[in-house]
């Protein structure tokens, strides 16, 4: 799924796909951080 997002970001010439990929990456990092103990 992450590969698909990266491929879309690479294939798109606009910035929309790149922004979506960035938001998706940040969301994953934030959710991961929230699920790890002691990082708050």
Residue pairs with C-beta under 8 A, 6 or more apart in sequence:
2 24
2 28
5 20
5 21
5 24
6 21
8 17
8 20
8 21
9 17
9 18
9 20
9 21
11 17
12 18
33 39
